[in-house]
Amino acid sequence: MRWITVTVNTTVQAEDLVSSAVLSCGVSGVQIDDSLPPTAREMEAMHNDILPETAPEGICEDDSSARVIFYLRVPDPADRQPDVVQGVRDESYAIRDRIYSEEEIRDLLDQLSSKLESLKEMNDIGPGTLELSSTSDSDWIDNWKQYYVPILIGNILILPEWSEVPDEYLEPVRDGTVTVVRLNPGTAFGTGSHETTKLAIMGLLKYMRQGDRLLDIGTGSGIIGLCALVSGASEVVGTEIDSSCIPSVEHNLAINGVDPARFTVEIANLLDSGCSFRHGTFRIITANILSPVIAALAAPGYADRFAERGGIFVTSGLAATREEEIMNAFAANPSWNVVDTLRLGDWISIIAQKTL
């Protein structure tokens, strides 16, 4: 996919005015970069587990400048039509970005420029200038490669597709004590480099048994499922709410020589009571997603209906500050008993076992 990125240079004081002007032109959403940290209420509204550390790039802590940014999707010959996997697709969550023609973009920018000039007559909105740039998925992937390095988690070496096995791992790989999983994250993320993915894989390796069937909720690039398969899982079913992950999973299976019949991707929202998910139950379930989703999955009638009695639910994606919230969610469901908590940096993985 390809987008035009439009940046409006303004001030912190005027960012709401400028954002309203942008939205009034028909844009569906904006991103605001400024030196102000998000409030507790804003963090809660975003369900955001990412801990703020520094101001956005290009914004100084004592700077009153701000940038209102929005994205316009444009035609791209490389766009792939969404797939339907096994006839199942949750249309309520499908992404429907509007695709703008060149003429529509010109009209929108003319309209916005006029609105900004009107605002300047009565308000100090700073420069009020527009900057345009173009980006695409392939740009992101190429830029990301320089930061993606081999990672050892347990006995699994997660190796970028374009990298060679580092010298220090050559012997363990040869003698079989370390297993290589090659990965191209594509646009679905899930590289293994973030603490939350590491925790999910650590929990998986600690509790999975040979021959287990795995349900990976929010499978992304398929990294957790791949680690399960090379570690002895018989089958993986990964769920996602958007089909953009499918090419990434298919590619990662191919470069690892894994039979695609062992890894099924289903487009489904397991929090939807009407979801037609028919893959039976699993001895191990993983979910590396946001805390509010984990809390919902822990409630009666959700993840527990997909778990065998005695089955393990490995959850990750949780900031340590959310520990009590998730513990309470599991405690409210008699089907689950928390058996372990793994920690890495500011993140935790809570692991529960189905008792009923």
C-alpha positions as CSV (number, residue, x, y, z in Angstrom):
1,M,0.0,0.0,0.0
2,R,1.1,3.6,-0.6
3,W,0.2,6.8,1.2
4,I,0.8,10.5,1.0
5,T,1.8,11.8,4.4
6,V,0.6,15.4,5.0
7,T,2.1,17.4,7.9
8,V,0.7,20.7,9.1
9,N,3.3,22.7,11.1
10,T,1.6,24.5,14.0
11,T,1.8,25.1,17.7
12,V,0.8,23.1,20.8
13,Q,-1.8,25.8,21.6
14,A,-3.4,25.6,18.1
15,E,-3.2,21.9,17.5
16,D,-6.9,21.3,18.4
17,L,-8.0,24.1,16.0
18,V,-5.8,22.8,13.2
19,S,-6.9,19.2,13.8
20,S,-10.6,20.3,13.5
21,A,-9.8,22.0,10.3
22,V,-8.2,18.8,8.9
23,L,-11.1,16.7,10.0
24,S,-13.6,19.1,8.5
25,C,-12.0,18.3,5.1
26,G,-13.2,14.7,5.4
27,V,-10.0,13.2,6.8
28,S,-10.9,10.2,9.0
29,G,-8.1,10.8,11.7
30,V,-5.0,12.7,12.6
31,Q,-1.8,12.1,14.5
32,I,-0.5,14.9,16.8
33,D,3.3,15.2,17.5
34,D,4.1,17.6,20.3
35,S,6.3,17.9,23.4
36,L,3.4,17.2,25.8
37,P,3.2,13.7,27.4
38,P,-0.2,12.0,27.2
39,T,-2.5,12.4,30.2
40,A,-3.6,9.4,32.2
41,R,-7.1,9.8,30.7
42,E,-5.7,9.9,27.2
43,M,-3.6,6.8,27.9
44,E,-6.6,4.9,29.2
45,A,-8.7,6.0,26.2
46,M,-6.0,4.7,23.9
47,H,-5.7,1.4,25.8
48,N,-2.0,2.0,25.3
49,D,0.5,-0.3,27.0
50,I,3.5,1.5,25.4
51,L,5.3,3.5,28.2
52,P,6.1,7.1,27.0
53,E,9.8,7.7,27.2
54,T,10.8,10.7,25.0
55,A,9.1,13.3,22.8
56,P,8.6,12.5,19.2
57,E,11.6,12.9,16.9
58,G,12.1,16.5,15.9
59,I,10.2,17.9,18.9
60,C,12.2,19.4,21.8
61,E,10.9,19.0,25.4
62,D,10.7,22.8,25.8
63,D,9.3,23.4,22.3
64,S,5.9,24.9,21.7
65,S,5.7,23.6,18.1
66,A,3.5,20.8,17.1
67,R,2.7,18.8,14.0
68,V,-0.7,17.6,12.9
69,I,-0.2,14.6,10.6
70,F,-2.6,12.7,8.4
71,Y,-2.3,10.0,5.7
72,L,-4.0,9.7,2.4
73,R,-3.9,6.3,0.7
74,V,-3.3,6.5,-3.1
75,P,-3.5,3.9,-5.8
76,D,-0.7,1.3,-5.8
77,P,-0.3,-1.4,-8.5
78,A,1.2,-3.6,-5.8
79,D,-1.9,-3.6,-3.7
80,R,-3.2,-7.1,-3.0
81,Q,-6.9,-7.9,-2.7
82,P,-7.9,-9.3,0.7
83,D,-8.0,-13.0,0.8
84,V,-10.8,-15.1,2.3
85,V,-9.3,-17.9,4.4
86,Q,-11.4,-21.0,4.6
87,G,-14.5,-18.9,3.7
88,V,-14.3,-17.0,7.0
89,R,-13.9,-13.2,7.2
90,D,-15.0,-10.8,9.9
91,E,-16.1,-7.9,7.8
92,S,-16.8,-5.7,10.8
93,Y,-13.1,-5.4,11.4
94,A,-11.9,-5.2,7.8
95,I,-9.8,-2.1,6.9
96,R,-11.5,0.1,4.3
97,D,-9.1,2.9,3.7
98,R,-10.4,5.4,1.1
99,I,-8.1,5.6,-1.9
100,Y,-7.7,9.2,-3.1
101,S,-7.0,10.2,-6.7
102,E,-4.5,13.0,-7.6
103,E,-7.4,15.4,-8.2
104,E,-9.1,14.6,-4.9
105,I,-5.8,15.2,-3.1
106,R,-5.3,18.5,-4.8
107,D,-8.9,19.6,-3.9
108,L,-8.5,18.5,-0.3
109,L,-5.2,20.3,0.1
110,D,-6.6,23.5,-1.5
111,Q,-9.6,23.3,0.9
112,L,-7.3,22.8,3.9
113,S,-5.0,25.6,2.9
114,S,-7.9,28.0,2.7
115,K,-9.1,26.9,6.1
116,L,-5.7,27.5,7.6
117,E,-5.4,30.9,6.1
118,S,-8.8,31.8,7.7
119,L,-7.6,30.5,11.0
120,K,-4.5,32.7,10.8
121,E,-6.6,35.8,10.6
122,M,-7.9,35.4,14.2
123,N,-5.5,32.9,15.8
124,D,-1.8,32.3,16.2
125,I,-1.4,28.8,14.6
126,G,2.3,29.1,14.0
127,P,3.6,28.5,10.4
128,G,0.4,26.7,9.3
129,T,2.5,25.3,6.4
130,L,2.0,21.9,4.7
131,E,4.6,19.3,4.0
132,L,4.0,16.3,1.8
133,S,5.9,13.0,1.6
134,S,5.2,9.5,0.2
135,T,5.6,6.2,1.9
136,S,4.8,2.6,1.3
137,D,5.0,-0.8,3.0
138,S,8.2,-1.6,1.1
139,D,9.8,1.6,2.4
140,W,9.0,0.6,6.0
141,I,10.4,-2.9,5.5
142,D,13.6,-1.7,3.9
143,N,14.2,0.9,6.7
144,W,13.4,-1.7,9.4
145,K,15.9,-4.2,8.2
146,Q,18.9,-2.3,9.6
147,Y,17.5,-2.6,13.1
148,Y,16.4,-6.2,13.0
149,V,19.1,-8.5,14.4
150,P,19.3,-12.2,15.3
151,I,17.6,-13.0,18.7
152,L,18.1,-16.1,20.9
153,I,15.0,-17.1,22.9
154,G,15.5,-20.4,24.7
155,N,16.9,-22.8,22.2
156,I,15.4,-20.9,19.2
157,L,17.4,-18.4,17.1
158,I,15.1,-16.0,15.3
159,L,17.0,-14.9,12.3
160,P,16.2,-12.2,9.8
161,E,15.6,-13.8,6.4
162,W,18.4,-11.7,4.9
163,S,21.0,-12.6,7.6
164,E,23.5,-15.4,8.0
165,V,23.8,-17.4,11.2
166,P,26.3,-15.4,13.5
167,D,29.6,-17.2,14.2
168,E,28.8,-17.7,17.9
169,Y,25.7,-19.8,17.0
170,L,27.2,-21.9,14.1
171,E,28.2,-24.8,16.3
172,P,24.9,-25.0,18.4
173,V,23.0,-24.8,15.1
174,R,25.1,-27.7,13.6
175,D,24.7,-30.0,16.6
176,G,20.9,-29.2,16.9
177,T,21.0,-27.6,20.3
178,V,19.8,-24.4,18.7
179,T,17.0,-24.3,16.1
180,V,16.8,-21.5,13.5
181,V,13.6,-19.8,12.7
182,R,14.0,-17.4,9.7
183,L,11.6,-14.5,9.6
184,N,10.6,-11.6,7.4
185,P,8.2,-9.5,9.5
186,G,6.6,-7.9,6.5
187,T,4.0,-5.4,7.6
188,A,2.5,-7.6,10.4
189,F,5.3,-6.9,13.0
190,G,6.0,-9.7,15.5
191,T,9.7,-10.0,15.0
192,G,10.6,-11.4,18.4
193,S,12.7,-8.4,19.2
194,H,10.1,-6.8,21.6
195,E,9.9,-7.9,25.2
196,T,6.3,-8.9,24.8
197,T,7.0,-11.3,22.0
198,K,10.0,-12.7,23.8
199,L,7.8,-13.3,26.9
200,A,5.2,-15.1,24.8
201,I,7.7,-17.4,23.2
202,M,9.4,-18.0,26.6
203,G,6.0,-19.1,28.1
204,L,5.3,-21.2,25.0
205,L,8.6,-23.1,25.3
206,K,8.2,-23.6,29.0
207,Y,4.7,-25.1,28.9
208,M,4.2,-26.7,25.4
209,R,4.5,-30.4,25.1
210,Q,5.3,-32.5,22.0
211,G,2.3,-32.9,19.8
212,D,0.3,-30.1,21.2
213,R,-2.2,-28.1,19.1
214,L,-1.7,-24.4,19.5
215,L,-4.2,-21.5,19.1
216,D,-2.3,-18.2,18.6
217,I,-4.7,-15.3,19.0
218,G,-3.5,-12.3,17.0
219,T,-0.9,-14.2,15.1
220,G,0.7,-11.3,13.1
221,S,3.8,-12.5,11.3
222,G,3.2,-16.0,12.7
223,I,6.4,-16.0,14.8
224,I,4.9,-17.6,17.9
225,G,3.2,-20.3,15.8
226,L,6.5,-21.0,13.9
227,C,8.4,-21.4,17.2
228,A,5.7,-23.8,18.3
229,L,6.0,-25.9,15.1
230,V,9.8,-26.2,15.2
231,S,9.5,-27.2,18.9
232,G,7.2,-30.1,18.3
233,A,3.6,-28.7,18.0
234,S,1.5,-30.8,15.7
235,E,-0.6,-28.0,14.4
236,V,-1.1,-24.2,14.8
237,V,-4.3,-22.2,14.2
238,G,-3.6,-18.5,14.2
239,T,-6.4,-15.9,14.2
240,E,-6.3,-12.3,13.1
241,I,-9.0,-9.6,12.5
242,D,-7.5,-8.4,9.2
243,S,-6.1,-10.5,6.3
244,S,-3.0,-8.4,5.7
245,C,-1.0,-10.8,7.9
246,I,-1.7,-13.7,5.5
247,P,1.1,-13.0,2.9
248,S,3.6,-12.6,5.8
249,V,2.7,-15.9,7.4
250,E,2.7,-17.8,4.1
251,H,6.1,-16.4,3.3
252,N,7.6,-17.2,6.7
253,L,6.3,-20.8,6.5
254,A,7.9,-21.1,3.0
255,I,11.3,-19.9,4.0
256,N,11.4,-22.3,7.0
257,G,10.3,-25.2,4.9
258,V,7.2,-25.7,7.1
259,D,4.2,-27.6,5.6
260,P,1.5,-24.9,5.3
261,A,-1.1,-27.5,6.1
262,R,0.2,-27.4,9.7
263,F,-0.5,-23.7,10.1
264,T,-4.0,-22.4,9.5
265,V,-4.7,-18.7,9.5
266,E,-8.3,-17.8,10.1
267,I,-9.7,-14.2,9.9
268,A,-11.9,-14.1,13.0
269,N,-12.6,-12.0,16.0
270,L,-12.8,-14.5,19.0
271,L,-14.5,-11.8,21.1
272,D,-17.5,-11.8,18.7
273,S,-20.1,-14.1,20.2
274,G,-21.3,-14.9,16.7
275,C,-17.8,-15.9,15.5
276,S,-18.0,-19.3,13.6
277,F,-14.6,-20.7,14.8
278,R,-14.7,-24.5,14.4
279,H,-11.3,-25.9,15.2
280,G,-12.1,-27.7,18.5
281,T,-10.1,-27.1,21.6
282,F,-6.3,-26.7,22.3
283,R,-3.9,-27.7,25.0
284,I,-2.1,-24.4,24.6
285,I,-3.3,-20.9,23.7
286,T,-1.1,-17.8,23.2
287,A,-2.1,-14.2,22.9
288,N,0.4,-11.3,22.6
289,I,-2.0,-8.4,22.3
290,L,-3.2,-5.4,24.3
291,S,-4.3,-5.6,27.9
292,P,-8.0,-4.8,27.4
293,V,-8.2,-7.6,24.9
294,I,-6.5,-10.0,27.2
295,A,-8.9,-9.0,30.0
296,A,-11.9,-9.7,27.7
297,L,-10.5,-13.0,26.6
298,A,-10.0,-14.1,30.2
299,A,-13.8,-13.6,30.9
300,P,-16.1,-16.6,31.0
301,G,-17.1,-17.9,27.6
302,Y,-14.2,-16.6,25.5
303,A,-10.7,-18.1,25.6
304,D,-11.8,-20.8,28.0
305,R,-14.2,-22.3,25.4
306,F,-11.2,-23.1,23.2
307,A,-9.0,-24.6,25.9
308,E,-8.8,-28.3,26.9
309,R,-9.2,-29.0,30.6
310,G,-5.7,-28.6,32.0
311,G,-4.8,-26.4,29.0
312,I,-2.4,-23.5,29.3
313,F,-3.2,-19.9,28.3
314,V,0.0,-17.8,27.8
315,T,-0.8,-14.1,27.7
316,S,1.6,-11.3,26.8
317,G,1.6,-7.7,25.6
318,L,1.0,-6.6,29.1
319,A,2.7,-3.6,30.8
320,A,3.7,-4.4,34.4
321,T,1.3,-1.6,35.5
322,R,-1.6,-3.7,34.2
323,E,-0.8,-6.8,36.3
324,E,-3.5,-6.3,38.9
325,E,-6.2,-5.7,36.2
326,I,-5.4,-8.9,34.3
327,M,-5.0,-11.0,37.6
328,N,-8.5,-9.8,38.6
329,A,-9.9,-10.7,35.1
330,F,-8.6,-14.3,35.5
331,A,-9.8,-14.5,39.1
332,A,-13.3,-13.6,38.0
333,N,-13.4,-16.7,35.9
334,P,-13.5,-20.0,37.9
335,S,-12.3,-21.8,34.7
336,W,-8.8,-20.3,35.0
337,N,-6.1,-20.6,37.7
338,V,-3.0,-18.3,37.3
339,V,0.1,-20.6,37.5
340,D,3.0,-18.4,36.5
341,T,4.1,-14.8,35.8
342,L,7.1,-14.1,33.6
343,R,8.8,-10.7,33.7
344,L,11.1,-8.8,31.3
345,G,11.8,-5.2,31.7
346,D,8.6,-3.3,32.1
347,W,6.5,-6.1,30.7
348,I,4.9,-9.2,32.0
349,S,3.4,-12.5,30.8
350,I,0.6,-14.0,32.9
351,I,0.0,-17.7,32.4
352,A,-3.2,-19.5,33.4
353,Q,-4.4,-23.1,33.4
354,K,-7.9,-24.2,32.7
355,T,-9.2,-26.1,35.8
356,L,-12.9,-26.7,34.8
